[in-house]
Amino acid sequence: MAQPTVVKLAPDRSDPTRFTPDQRRAKARATTARAARATGRGSVRAGRATAHGTAVASRATGRAAWRFRAELVPYTAGHGLLGLTAVHHMAAGAAAQTQALGVYGLPAAGAAVVAYLAAKRGGERSRAVLGAAVGAALLLAWAAWVTATGPSWPAYLVLLVLATAVGVVYWPWLLTRRDPRHVEVNLPGHLVPDAAPAVEDPFKPLGLAGAAWAGTRERIASGYAQTLILPPGKNGRTVADTKGPDLAGMLDVGVDDVEVLEDTRKASRVRVLVHTKDLLANPTPWPWLGSNRTDLYDGMPLGLNRAGDLTPLNLIERHVLIAGESGSGKSNVLSMITAAAALDPCVSLWGLDGKITELPGWRPRMTAYVDSNPEAALALLDDLRRTMARRQRILRERRHRNVQRGDDLGLIVLVIDELARFTLETTAETGQKFMTALLDILQVGRSVGVIVVADTQRPSANLLTGDMRAGFTYRLAMRMSDGDGSRMALGDGAGVNAATIDPERRGLGYLAAGTARPRLMRAFFVPDDDLATLTDTAAKVPAPDLPGITLSETVASYDPDDTLDDDRPDLAAVPDTDHPTVEPVRMQRRFPDGHPIRQQDVTVWDALTRHPDGATIEQLQLDPAIEFTSRQPLADRLKAWTTAGYLERIEGRPLRWRRLDLAPDIEAG
C-alpha cells in the first residue's frame, strides 16, 4: 500500500465576521442613528465617530479571535468556567456539592464540545483532539476540586492558574507543529498534484546567471532602453563587447537592433538599447551651415547616434583620425571639422592636401598650405614643431601647463588629407621623417594648443603604428573594404567591424573616443553649395597673428600653381581612340586623379614596358628600379592608370596589367 504524502494546501479563509461593503455601511448607519437617538440633543457627528470607532474595534477583535480560535481553546474554556463559578457562588452562597457538579459540570462539558468543533472546523484533526482533551481536563479538575472543598475563592484561583499554565505550554507547542499559513492534509500518492515547475533564470544560458533588470523600460526616440545589473564577477565592458547577440536572442529582436553600452559610473551595470526605428536612414544637414563664427572650446556637432542623440566633437587637446574607403563620406566629415576651425577667429589653420582638390577652397583662410609635395609637407611639419617649441617656452614663462581659453596663443589646427600620400607613397627616407615629425606633434601638441585632423582611405600597419593610433583620441572608422582596416583604425578590442557598413549609406561610421567602446553614428551632411558658402564666409575671417608662429621660406612661398605647366596639356587629356590618326598625348606632371608625376611613376611605367605580355604586382615589386615600399600604393596606381585607359587589366590568377599601344609616355616633371 502506497504511503500517504503530506501536501500543504491553502487554509479556509472564510471569516463570519467579514461583511460586504454595503453591509458595513448599513450597520454603520444604523449604529449612528441609535447613537444619535440615545444622545438626544448630542451632535450627530459625535455619534457617527463613536459608532465608527466601535465598529472598527469590534471587527478587529472578531478577526483576531477567529484567526487564533484553536490557540485560544484553553483560555476560553478555563476562563469561561471561572466566570460561571463566580456568578453562581455570589448568587447561591454556600451551595450543595451535588448542585455545584450539575451547574458547572454541564457548562464545562459544553465548552469542551464547542472547543472540539471549533478546532475541527479548521481542518486539523490533531488540534481538535487536543482542544477537546484540554477542555475535558479542566472540567474534571474543577469538578474534583468543587466536590472535595465546595465553592470558594481559592478554587477560583486554582482554576485560573491551571488554565493559564496549560495555555502557556499549549500555544508555543502548537506553533512548532505547523506553518500557520498552510494546513497539512494526508493524501494518497496517486492524488498528489504535480509540483509547479521552478522558474528558470533567463540569463543563465547567457552566462549571466543572477543578472536582473533594474527598474522599468525607458522610452527613447529609436525604441526603448533598460539597465541590466550584472552578477558578481562580471564587468560592463566585457558584457558590452560579447553579449549583444545573446541579449538580442533573449529579447527576440534582431542582432543589429540591440546596442549594449557600459555604464561609466558603475562597472556592474550595462545599458541595453533596443532600436525598433532606424533614425539613421536619411542624412541630416549640418546644424552649423548658416554659421558665421564658431568657438572650438564649445565643441561642434558631428552627427547623430542610433538613439537619435547628438554626437558632439570636442577638439580641445584631442586629435582626430578619419578612415574610410572612397565614397564612405570621410571627405564630408573632414570638411565639417575644417569649417568649424576656419570660422573660429582664434584658430590658425594649416593644411596638407594629399588629393590636391580637397582643401583649395580653404586656402585664403590658412596660415600655411602645401599640396602633395612630400618635401614641402615635411618642411611644414618642421615649421609646426619649431612653433610648438616656442609656445612651450611661452607657457613655461607664464607658468601655465597648457593653453587656456582666452589666451593670446589661440589654437593651431593641422588638417591632413590622405595621410598615406605623405608616408607610404614617397621614398622610404622621406616617409619615415614625416611619420617621426607627425608622431612628435601628436604627443606634444595637445598641451600647446595644436590639434591634428587627418584622414586616410585604408589604414595599415605601416601607416598606423601603435603609438600613432594612440595619439588620435577620436577615431572614426567609416565604410571599409575589409575588417583589417577597421581593426587598424579602432584597435583589436573594438568589438565592431566597419566593413559591415552598407556602402550605400554614406556618412555611417563607428566613432571611438579614447578607450570607450565605438558607437555607430551618422555624420551630418554638407551639400556642395553650402560648402562653397562656408568657404566664402571663412575667407572673410582674418587669420589670427598668434605668437610663436614663424614659417620657413619653403612653406611661406609655396605655391601649388607653380607646379603646373600651362604650355603643355594636362594629364587629364586621354588619347582619342575613336581617331587613330591622332598622335598620343604626352602626359605631363599630373595623372587624372590629380596626383603629381614622380620618379616612382616613371619607374613603374618603364617596368611595364619591359613586360609586353603583362606583369603582376609581385613581378613589379621584384623590379629593383621600383621604389614603392608597399603593395597598396602600387595597386592604386595600376588601378588609376587602367581607369584612365592607359593599361589593360588581364583577368586570371594572378591578375596582370599590360601597357596599351596607344598609351602615351610619361616623364617626371
Secondary structure by P-SEA (a helix, b strand, c coil): cccbbbbbbbccccccccccaaaaaaaaaaaaaaaaaaaccccaaaaaaaaaaaaaaaaaaaaaaaaacccaaaaaaaaaaaaaaaaaaaacccccaaaaaaacaaaaaaaaaaaaaaaaaaccaaaaaaaaaaaaaaaaaaaaaaaaccccaaaaaaaaaaaaaaaaacaaaaaaaccccbbbbbbccccccccccccccccccccccccccccccccccccbbbbbbbcccccaaaaaaccaaaaaaaaccccccbbbbbccccccbbbbbbbcccccccccccccccccccccccccccccccccbbbbbbcccbbbbbbbcccccaaaaaaaaaaaaaaccccbbbbbbccccccccccccccccccccaaaaaaaaaaaaaaaaaaaaaaaaaccccccccccccbbbbbbcccccccccccaaaaaaaaaaaaaaaacccccbbbbbbbbcccccccccaaaaaaccbbbbcccccaaaaaaaccccccccccccccccccbbbbbcccccbbbbbcccccaaaaaaaaaaaaaccccccccccccccccccccccccccccccccccccccccccccccccccccccccccaaaaaaaaaaaaccccccaaaaaaccccccccaaaaaaaaaaaaaaccbbbbbcccbbbbbcccbbbbbcc
